[in-house]
Amino acid sequence: MTQPQQFQDIAENLSFLDDWEDRYRYLIELGQALPKLDEAERTPGNKVHGCVSQVWLVAEPEIVDGVPGLKFRGESDAMIVQGLVAVLLALYSDRPASEIAETDAIALFDELGLREHLTTQRSNGLVAMVGRIHNEARAALG
């Protein structure tokens, strides 16, 4: 399954960065570029449980290529986690729900070497975010 161009661009940029400090800086830049959620969207229902940092994900149903899909928006109060949110949004947003449910972000993050230097808490938070996105996709499929 082909990944969205925005995610492919991020993966390519990461491939040029060997140093972990540079990769962290790049993740932080990606996170800083995300639009902030409205205060009203930072609700318990949008909060991702299982993250040490505060993370909110908003899923909006949409039709993608004639089938049910989802657009995601998100935010975190931690800079690196905000960058991880940005990568997940690039991977999952504006795609058919069936593709979202089938896409294994954890395996892709491992291929990119993005999890090897994350703390256990951040890695667990990443898994929680992916689980939440997959649940939203399954719900959209009915």
N, C-alpha and C positions, 0 to 999 in steps of 0.2 A: 504494500500500500504506500503510495507516494505521500510524503509529508508536505504540509503547506509551505509555500515559498518563504514566508516570514521565518518559520522554524528552520528551514534549510539554510537561510542566510545566517541565523544565529549559530547553527552548528558549524558552518564554514568559518565564521569569525573566530569561534572558540578553537578550531583546529590550528589556527595560526598562533595561538597564545599558549606557550609551553609553561610559563611561570604561573604559579597559583595566585600570586598577588595580582597579576594582570587579569587573570580569569575572574577573580573576586571583583576587581574594579569594573570589568565589563558587565558582570551581573548587576552591580550597583547602578551603573549607567542605564541599563535596560529598565530596572525598577524605577529609577527617577523619571524616565520618559513616560511611564504609565499615568493616565489621568486618575486623579483622586476620585474615590467614591463620594457620593453625597453623604452627609452625616446621617440622614434618614435610612441609608442602606447599610450602615454598620449596626445591624440588629443581631440578636441572638440566633435568629433563623438563618442568617447569611454567614454566621461565624463558623469556621472550620474547627471542629473539635479534634484534639489529638496533636495540636500544634502548641508549642511553648509560647511562641510569639502569637500576637493577635493577627489572625488572617480572616478576611471576609471574601467570599466568592458570591457573585450574583450571576445567575443563569437566566438568560432570556430566550424563550422559544422563538424560532424563526424557521422559515422554509428555505432549505438549501438544495438546489438542484431538484426541486419538486418534491422533496421528502422532508420529514421533521428534522430539524437541526437545532443547534444551540449557539448562542453568542455568550461568551463569558467576559466578565469584568471582575477585577479583584484588587485587593490592597492588603498590605501588611504594615505593621508598625516597626518592623526590623528591616534594615537596608538589604541584607543579602537575601532574606526570605522574599522581600518585594521583587528582587531580581528573579528568583525561582518562580514566583507568580507570573512574571512577565514571560518567561520561557514557556510555562504551561499554557498561558493564554495564546501564545503564538502557535503552539502545537494543537490545541483543542478548539479554539473559538472559530465560529462561522463554518462549522463542518456538520455533515449529517450525523444524527445521534448514533446511528449504527456504527459509523467509523470511530466516533469518540469512544464508544463502549469497547471497541476492539483494539484500540491503540494502547500499547503498553509503554507509558511514559517512563516508568522505572527502568525498563530495559534500555530505552533510548538514552536516558540520563547516564546509565552505566557505560554505554558505548561511547558517549561523549566525555567520559571521565568526570562528570559533574558531581557524582556522589562520593567519590573516594576521599575527598578532603572535607566533606561536610561532617559536622558533629553528629553524634547519634541522635540527638534531639532534633536537629534540622532534617536529618534523613527521615526520621519518623514523621515529622511534620509534612514532608514532601509526599510520603506514602498516604497520609491522611488527606491531603489536598487531591491527589489523584483518585483516591477512593470516593471522595465527595463528587468529583467531576463525573466519574463512571456511574455513580448513583443517579445523578441528574440526567445523564444520557439514557439510562435504563428507564427512568420515570417518563422521559419524553417519548420513548418507544411504546409506552403503555404496558 
